[in-house]
Amino acid sequence: MTTTVEQVVSALEQRYLPELASDWDAVGLVCGDPSASVQHVLFSVDPVLSVVDEALAVGADMIVTHHPLFLHGVHSVAPTTPRGRVVHTLISHGIALYCAHTNADHARPGVSDALAEACGLGATTAIDPAGEQVGTGRVGDLPEATTVRELGDRLASVLPATEHGIRIAGDLDAPVRRVAVCGGAGDSLLESLDPAVDVYVTGDLRHHRAQDYLLATGKALIDVPHWAAEWLWLPQAAASLDEDMGDGGAGTVTTSVSTIDTSPWSAHIGRTS
């Protein structure tokens, strides 16, 4: 049975409803013939040329990324620009590209659910609900109490290694039971956190926002690499597509997860402990 790009898109959009995306976002099929056949789908965080090269190496007909290729209007996709080269390489090799961004953030299971699972949380609710069972971020309780240090060590052991590493603000020995998480950049949710939250795990925490939160609440923050936290979603999403379109579903699609670190940070100099 032949599976098409259109069928893969339909399966993805059953899991990650386009209407869940923020109004500023750009999700959906970026390039690729909907009627073209798909045998292998590669999942990645970023639609960069190194990932396209990886798709060629593994024989992928389609790439699914979390981050969009274009978030703003453009006047040219000439191959003289990095994003233009991505477009030209995809089209010239017949590879489709689909992006699931904030719709995958808000869906359940989605990006923050993968991070919550990495923390060891059980049942969770959305920090900022957007309807029944969906919304931004997740909050829940650990099955057993731990400390900020131990939770940081756990995350360091399950997240892909990056130069960024795990950064912690607050008392390392503070007890932790209730944890809030948000994949990607989540300091916009600081004011929305339940006062009962013992630690908040997210990425791209800015100096003043983090400092104000610490002074106001005394609660700890764990800053995880943006790319690494969102990477956790990729195996989850790939497994869902396997279930829907692979051997367990209606087609013969296979999947793989990119092993390329597309984080922009390439070195860490200075204190490491």
N, C-alpha and C positions, 0 to 999 in steps of 0.2 A: 504494500500500500504506500503510495506517495503522499508525503506531507508537504504542504505549501507554506510559504511565508505567511500568507493570510491566516492559515489555520493556527500557526504558532502564535501570531499576534492575538488571535481570538482567545487562545488558551491563557496567554499572559494577562490579557485584560479582564478575564474572569477572576483572576487572582488579585490583580492590581488595577482596580477600576479607574479609568481615566478621570472620572468626575471627582475622585479623591485628591487629585493633584491641586496644588495651590494655583491661584489664578495667574501668577507671574511665571509659572513653570512652562517647560516645553517638553512634553512626553509624547511617546508614540513612535511610529515608524519614520525613521529619518531618510533612509534610502533602501532600495531593493524592490524588485518586482513582486507584488503580492501573489502572483501566480507561479513564481519560481519554486522549484522543489527545495526542500531542506532535509538534510540527513544528519547534520551535526551543528549544535549551537554552543558557542563559547560565551561564558558569563565573565564580565569584568566590571570593575568600578568605573574606569575612565575610558572614553573612546579616543585613545591616542594611537599614534602610528605603530608603536612597539606592540600594542595589543592586536592591531590589524596584521602585523607580521606574524604574531603568534597564531592568529586564526588561519593564516595561510599554511603555517607549519603543521597544524593539527588537522587541516582539511575542513575547517568550519565553513558552512554556507551562510551562517548568520551569527551576529554578535548581539548580545543583550548587555547593555551597560546600565549602571545606576545613574551616573551623571550624564546630562544631555551634551550633545556635541555643540549645539547652538542654543544659548539662552536669550540672545538678543538678535535683532534683525541684522542681516549682512547684505552687502552690495556685490560681493564677489566670493566665489569658492575656487578661485584660481589656485593651482598647485604651488604657487609661490608662497602661500601661507601654510602654517602647520595644520589648521583645520581643513583647508582646501585640499592639502595632500591626502588627508584621511579620506575625504569624499571621493577623490579621483581614484585612489587605490581600491576602495571598496567597490566602486562601480566597475572599474576595469577588470576586477576579478569576480564579479557577480556575487559579492557578499552583502547581505542585508544587515542593516543596523537598526535596532530598536532600543529605546531608552525608557526606563521606568524609574522615575526620580521620587518626587514627593508623594506620588500615588503609592509607591512601594514603602515609603516612610510611614504613611498613614494606615496602610492596609494591615490586616491581621490574618496570618502571620506576616510580618514585614521586617524592615531593617531594625527597628528598636526591639522587636521580639527576639531577634537573633542575639542582640547584645544582652538582653535580659537573661536569656538562656545561658550565655557565657558567664554571667555573674552568678548563676545558680538559682535564680528566682523561679518560683512556681507560677501560680496564677497571678496575672497582672491586670491593671486597668490603665487607660490612657491618662497621661498628665493633662493634656488639653483635648478633650473628646471632640469628635467631629461626626457623631452619630453613634449608633449602637455598636459597641465593641471596637470602634476604629478611632483614630486620632493620632496626635503627636506625642511621642515619648511613651514610656511605660513606668509604672510604679508597682512594687510588690514586696513581699516579705521573703527573706531567706528561710529555709527549713530549720536552720540552727544559727544562733548568733555567732558573729565573727568579729574581727577588728578591721579598721580601715587598711592597715598594713597587709593583713591576710587577703582581703579582697583585691588589693592592688597586685599582690603576688599571683593570685589566681588569674587575673586578667592578663598579666604579663606572660603567663604560661599558655594561654589559649589564643591570644591575639597574634597575628603574624608579626614577626620582628621588624621593627623600623628604627631609623635613627632618632626619631622623636622620643620613643620610649613612653613609659607611664609616668605622669607627673601628678603629685598629690599635694593638696593644700589642706592644712588642718592637722589635728592630732592623730598620729598614726596608730595610737593605741586605743582610740575611742571605739566603743562597742557599736556594732552595726547589725541591725535586723531588717530595717525597712530601707529599700534602695530604689532610687529613681534613675532611669537611664534615658538617653536620647542619642541615637546614632547620628553621626555627622557633627554639625555645629549646633549646640543646644543652649547657649547661654541666654537666648531669648526667653527660655522657660523658667529662669531662676525665680522670678516673682510668682510663678504659678505653682511652685512646689508646696506640697503638704508640709506643715511644720513638723509632722512626725517622721519625715524622711531623715535618715541618719547620714546618708552620703548620696551625692549626685554624680553619676558617671556620664560624661559626654566629651565632645571634642571642641577644639578651637575656642577655649575659654579665654576671654579677654581680661587684661590686668585689672581694670577698674571694676568691671562687673563681678569678677571673682572676689576681689578685695572687699567690695561693698557687701557681698553675700556673707562672707566669713565674719565681718564685723557685726552684721545684723543678726546672724543666726548661730554662729559658732560651730556650724556643721561643716563636715569635710567635703571636699570636691576631688574627684579623680578625673584628670584630663587625659583622654586616650587619643591616639592618632586618628584623625578624621578618616583617612583611607582604610586603616586596619579595622576600625569599628564597622565601617560599611562593608568591608570585605566579608565579614561574617555572614552577611545576607546571601552571598553568592551561592554557597553550597545548598542553602535552604531553597533558594529560587530554582536552582538546577534540579534538585530533587523533586520539586513540585512539577516542573515541566516533564521530568521523566515519568512521573505518575500520570500526567495528563496526556502526553503525546508519545511516550516511549513504550517500552515493553509492557508496562502496566496500563497503558492507555490505548489511544486509537491509532497510533502510527508506529513508525520505526525510527524516531528521532533519538539520537544520542547526545549527551551533553558533556561538557568539561568546564572547569573553573580555571581562570587565568592565574598563573603563578607569578606574574610580573608585578612588582611593587611600583605602582604609578604615583606614589606620594612624591611631592616636589622636593622633599628634604633628602639630601644625599650624604650629609655628614653632621656629626655632633662633636663639638669641641668644648672642653671645659669640664666642670664638675659632673660626675656620673653617679654619685652616691650621697 
